[in-house]
Amino acid sequence: MGRGGERLWESLKDALRGGISWVRVGAGGIEVRLTRRSRIDLAGLFNAIDEWCWRNSTRFILVFDEAQYMRFSNVRYDGVLAWAYDNLSNITFIVTGSEVGVLRDFLRIDDPEAPLYGRYIREIYVDRFSREVSLDFLRRGGFAELGIDVNEGELDEVYEKLDGIVGWLTLYGYLRGGIDKLSHREALDRVFSDGVKLVLSELDAVIKPSRARYLAILNAVARGLSTWSEIRRYVEVRTGEVSDAVLSRLMKNLIRYGYLSKVNDTYVIPDPVVARAVMDARIG
């Protein structure tokens, strides 16, 4: 960053003083750390950023990653975002989430009674990549820029194992081309080992109310049982009798969370890392 940029970000830190410990700018963006005792009023914080942007003729991009977890907070983030949309002209909000159905339920953008209803929102859905796009993404979008030669057979295996899911492809590329510079086999193994831990930690928060039954459903599908009757028999063997209504609700929730998909009259787990994770998880 040049001297002008340094002065710019120093002025941002000054604008946010009083609860902000420091502002760090890096390749990944801006990190704002709050002081340990501070309780920042989000509306006040956003307003200060907006005023700073107006004075400096710039725009601030604020990203909420995995925003579906904001539903566990006591803060009404949807209300704050709606207020910011209506009152602040120099801030753009990007809200991302891997559980698309849950995120939409949280934001309630189609609910006339919800704060964000009627605001202009542009949605971008990133589906799994095809084989051609996956290989091109790894080849040209990553390894070529890093000057790393990769074996085509290795890239084919990455696609086959990770099924074109961009998050896992990105993690594989980072492990091979980042600081650790792992081999193909080491990087692929790490994607699954790290991914399984991540999936299980996120899954536990979602399935806690009926953990055994949720895991039994996913475990059944991971083992190749794909029809309603097959899944129900497996769930009842593992967890006891379950009514049609309860099983239907649990399976709809898993579809909404993105852990399960329904294709015609059969069920599949769309993410191979999730499939590995639920195979390893203890049901009882």
C-alpha positions, 0 to 999 in steps of 0.5 A: 500500500502506498503512502496515500493508501496508508493515510486513507486507512489511518483516517478510517481508524480515526473515524472509528475510534472509541471501541476499535482496537485497530484496523488492519488492511491486507490482501484478504480485506480489512479486519476491524478488531473491537476492544475487549470491553466495547459494545459497538452500536452497529448502526453507529458504526455503519454510519461512521463508515458511511460518513468517512466514505462520503468525505473520501469519495470512496465506497465500503464493501462489507461482507458477512460470510456464512451469514446464516449463523447470524440467526443465533445472535440476539442482534436483529441483523435483518433490521440493521441491514434494512436501516443501512440500505435505506439511510447509507449510500456509500456502503455495499453489503455482501451476504454469503452463505453455504446453507442457501435455504437457511440464509433465505429463511433468515433474511425473509426477503419474500416476507412482506412483514420482514425488514428487508422485504422490497429492497433490491437484492441481487442473488448470485448462486454458485453451483458445482462446477462441471468437469471442464470448468473445474479443471480450468479453474484449477489450471488457469485460475490458480496453478498457472498464476503460481507457476506450478506444473500439475499432472492432468491425472491428478486434476481429474482425480480432484474433480472426481473426489470433490465433485466440482464443489468450488469451496473444496477445489479452492481449499485443495489449490490453497494447500498445494500452492500456499505456504505448506505446498503439499503434494497432490495426495497430501492436499487431497487427504487434508481437504477431507480431514479438515473438511470433515471437522468443519462439516461436523462442527457446523452440522452439530449446530443444525441437528442438535434437536434430533441429532441421532435421527438426522445422522441416521438419515444422512448415514443411510443416504451415504451408504447408498440407501436412496428411497424413502422406504429404505431410509425409514427402515434404516432410521428405525433400526438405528433410532427406533420408530419414527412417524411419517410426519417427523421423518418428512420434517427432518428430511425437508430440513436437511434439504433446506440446509443443503446437506441432502438433495432430492432427485426425482424420487431418490435422495442423495448427499450432494457434497462428498465431504459431507458424505465422508463426515456422516459416515464417520460420525457416531449416531448414538 
